[in-house]
Amino acid sequence: MPQISLYLEEEIHREIEMRARLNNTSVSKFVATTLKAFFSQDWPRGFQNTFGSITDESFARHDPPDWALDTPRESL
């Protein structure tokens, strides 16, 4: 398994140690789990390449409505 070395501010290091203790795990396991969760929330690989690939006219951008037609509201 690959290893990594990090240089952290003391305050961040203390926070990581505290959170690892609260989770009853090692610092290494806590950081690995946190990073895995962070990256799993990302969009699927290549998702950005799909921008503009839909040609269906129902996905067309429409002009915004005329705000003059909006219901008048009382000023607060």
C-alpha positions in Angstrom: 0.0 0.0 0.0 1.4 3.4 -0.9 2.4 5.8 1.8 2.4 9.6 2.0 4.0 12.2 4.2 2.2 15.5 5.0 3.4 18.7 6.5 0.6 20.2 8.5 0.1 23.2 10.7 0.2 22.2 14.4 -3.5 23.2 14.9 -4.7 21.0 12.0 -2.5 18.1 13.3 -4.1 18.3 16.8 -7.6 18.4 15.2 -6.9 15.3 13.2 -5.5 13.5 16.2 -8.6 14.5 18.3 -11.0 13.3 15.6 -9.2 10.1 15.2 -9.4 9.4 18.9 -13.2 10.3 18.9 -13.6 7.7 16.1 -11.5 5.1 17.9 -9.1 4.8 15.0 -5.5 5.7 14.1 -4.6 9.0 12.5 -3.6 7.2 9.3 -6.9 5.3 9.1 -8.9 8.5 9.9 -7.1 10.5 7.2 -7.5 7.7 4.6 -11.2 7.3 5.4 -11.8 11.1 5.2 -10.0 11.4 1.9 -11.8 8.4 0.4 -15.2 10.0 1.4 -14.1 13.3 -0.1 -13.2 11.9 -3.4 -16.2 9.6 -3.6 -18.5 12.6 -3.6 -16.9 13.9 -6.8 -18.5 13.7 -10.2 -17.7 10.6 -12.2 -14.5 10.7 -14.2 -15.2 12.4 -17.6 -18.5 13.9 -16.5 -17.3 17.4 -17.5 -16.8 16.2 -21.0 -20.5 15.7 -21.4 -21.3 19.4 -21.3 -23.1 20.5 -24.4 -23.5 16.9 -25.7 -27.4 16.8 -25.5 -29.0 18.0 -28.7 -32.6 17.5 -27.5 -34.5 20.9 -27.9 -36.2 20.4 -24.5 -32.8 21.2 -22.9 -32.6 24.6 -24.6 -31.9 27.7 -22.5 -34.9 30.0 -22.4 -35.0 33.8 -21.9 -35.8 34.9 -18.4 -39.4 36.0 -17.8 -40.3 39.7 -18.0 -40.3 40.9 -14.4 -42.8 43.6 -15.2 -45.4 40.9 -15.5 -44.6 39.7 -11.9 -47.3 40.3 -9.2 -46.7 43.6 -7.4 -45.5 43.2 -3.8 -45.7 45.4 -0.8 -42.4 47.0 0.2 -41.2 46.0 3.6 
